[in-house]
Amino acid sequence: MISFPACKSAPFLLTLVLATSVAAAAIPAPADVAAPPEDAERTETGLASKVLAPGSGSTRPRAQDTVEVHYTGWTTDGKMFDSSVERGTAAKFPLDRVIKGWTEGLQLMVEGERRRFWIPEDLAYGGRPGRPAGMLVFDVQLLEIRKRPDPPSAPDDVAAPPADAAATESGLSSKVLAPGTGTSHPGPTTTVRVHYSGWTTDGEMFDSSVVRGEPIEFPLNRVIPGWTEGLQLMVVGEKRRLWIPEELAYKGAPNAPQGMLVFDVELLSFK
């Protein structure tokens, strides 16, 4: 995802499952917490699991889908380190944004199913300091699968702005794709709520709130300059395509999309 702040995702889900410490009222560890039993299923990666209760669903999530789950996690000495059950709030996250053992394991499940996982360290936190160490054991109930939409196709004019695109003095080009219903424009520090998809000029999509199924909200003074300028041209309900030159985007920063970037943006609201 591009470096927008205020993305409303659950804590730590980019690399972790959830927080790694909870209140003292621990849920007792299962009797087989120390190692997977003989009747556990095993995959080629070393992930072991066992169905605790069958589900009522018929489809399984894909790695790119978002799931809602209840879970409890223990280290193999029986110490609980995290539990959505204990907190009383289910967790929701894209499967490709968590530890490898979760990404693989949840794809074995159907809605309603409860399953126990024994996740080897190389599929968990890999020995990172401050994280639960060694094999981890999770009891997981899959509550809901939210299928990720297919990614939008790159625009035909992704390589360069067309002749009818409007250009500003800064070099930003844009074109209204659908008019809005609003009459006022956001200011340079306004907080906006948008849906968007972004491509490099070779047509490769690098980010999309549409694919994630969740709009994003952020102040316009906390994003790349092309967004700060471009969103101020829009009214609520409008869809606009932006061609943002590199100097108004990530300016060649390492590990960021390079060159001119193209965004389709829908302004949902602002405040």
Secondary structure as GFF3:
##gff-version 3
##sequence-region A 1 271
A	DSSP	beta_strand	41	42	.	.	.	ID=ss1
A	DSSP	beta_strand	48	53	.	.	.	ID=ss2
A	DSSP	beta_strand	66	75	.	.	.	ID=ss3
A	DSSP	beta_strand	80	83	.	.	.	ID=ss4
A	DSSP	alpha_helix	84	87	.	.	.	ID=ss5
A	DSSP	beta_strand	91	94	.	.	.	ID=ss6
A	DSSP	three_ten_helix	95	97	.	.	.	ID=ss7
A	DSSP	alpha_helix	100	106	.	.	.	ID=ss8
A	DSSP	beta_strand	114	119	.	.	.	ID=ss9
A	DSSP	three_ten_helix	121	123	.	.	.	ID=ss10
A	DSSP	beta_strand	136	146	.	.	.	ID=ss11
A	DSSP	beta_strand	166	167	.	.	.	ID=ss12
A	DSSP	beta_strand	173	178	.	.	.	ID=ss13
A	DSSP	beta_strand	191	200	.	.	.	ID=ss14
A	DSSP	beta_strand	205	208	.	.	.	ID=ss15
A	DSSP	alpha_helix	209	212	.	.	.	ID=ss16
A	DSSP	beta_strand	216	219	.	.	.	ID=ss17
A	DSSP	three_ten_helix	220	222	.	.	.	ID=ss18
A	DSSP	alpha_helix	225	231	.	.	.	ID=ss19
A	DSSP	beta_strand	239	244	.	.	.	ID=ss20
A	DSSP	three_ten_helix	246	248	.	.	.	ID=ss21
A	DSSP	beta_strand	261	270	.	.	.	ID=ss22
###
